[in-house]
Amino acid sequence: MLKNDAEKRIIGLFAIILVLLAAITAAAVRNVGRSALSSDWVNHVHAVNSEAEGIVSAVNVGERGLRDFLLTGSERDRAVYRRGYNQAVEHLTLGKALTAQEPGPNKLFVQLEGLVATRVDFARGVVKARTEEGIEAARKLIMNDPGETTEIERNVERLKNEEQGLLRAWDKESYLQAQNTRWIFFIGAAINFGILVFIAYLIRSDFRARRQAIILLEESNRQLDARVAERTRDLAAANTKLENQNLEERWANQALDHQLRYSQLIINSVDSLVLVITRASNITRINPAVTRSTGLEPRELVGRSLQQILIVTGPQGEEDNSGVARISASMRDGRDLTDVRGLLYGRDKKAAKVDFSVFPVRDRDKIVGGVVTIKLDRPMGMARG
């Protein structure tokens, strides 16, 4: 998040710098254009002034040529005055073309055109009088000269002053434009410098934050490595403990297996008859002594009811019908039933008097079956009546 914010700020500041540079460049280009226009305008003013001065010079040349012709009547002097006035007309034509977009100066050139035309007509009248009537007639005309040459000079001077005024106004505007450009440049450069300093500060702050983040990350990694090492040691210790427990349990299971095998061997080796029954008094297991005494194989007894081979008898040896209920109650209540008289029947219906006991077997405080031990008074030989 910090990285993204810093990047956004830096990109935004660079965008501002680019905008300012574009503004400065545009101002500089505009100022250069204004400078070019100013230079063109100066050249234009000089050209207009040159044409205006050329009018005065050409008219003066024509006037001198006219007076010389008046005195000499020479064609050469006549050509000089004509050339002077023709040059004045050319300067007027160029001046009007140069000032076509300037109403004031152009109007003055139009006025000069009228004055020059009047002066040309006057010169033609003098030349005609000199040629046809002689020098005296021409001198009279010159004596009555209204002096339009002075008016031409005044108009030219007014034209030059107006052009100079326009030039001064243009120079003033160019100067103000250059000042504005200079201020824009300095202000933009100062702002850009400030932005660059701020960007450097942001980059430095970002580097500092990144270094701190790297330090924190390294510290977190060290702590994590320490925790992982500690957990690894704990896990190794737990695995060792579990292995020891498994070994102990395996030894215990082996010992239990040995104990069960020894118990089975002990049970199988005793002379007493041992039967394992369910809560419903069905036989599930017998020891070899049962087979030896009754002649019945395990497959003939397993699954049969205990009452089919063992019945409870009374004091006189008669069958006690309550015996089944007594065994069921013993199994239900979890009470041992000991030294009960009864008859045990074997193969071929042979019977023998016995004393038997019933011991209920519990698994997690729940009676799941029982063990019946039978003790013979004598070998079986009595048939069931």
Secondary structure by P-SEA (a helix, b strand, c coil): caaaaaaaaaaaaaaaaaaaaaaaaaaaaaaaaaaaaaaaaaaaaaaaaaaaaaaaaaaaaaaaaaaaaaacccaaaaaaaaaaaaaaaaaaaaaaaaacccaaaaaaaaaaaaaaaaaaaaaaaaaaaaacccaaaaaaaaaacccaaaaaaaaaaaaaaaaaaaaaaaaaaaaaaaaaaaaaaaaaaaaaaaaaaaaaaaaaaaaaaaaaaaaaaaaaaaaaaaaaaaaaaaaaaaaaaaaaaaaaaaaaaaaaaaaaaaaaaaaaaccbbbbbbccccccccccccccccccccccccccccccccbbbbccccccccaaaaaaaaaaaacccccbbbbbbbccccbbbbbbbbbbbbbcccccccbbbbbbbccccccccc
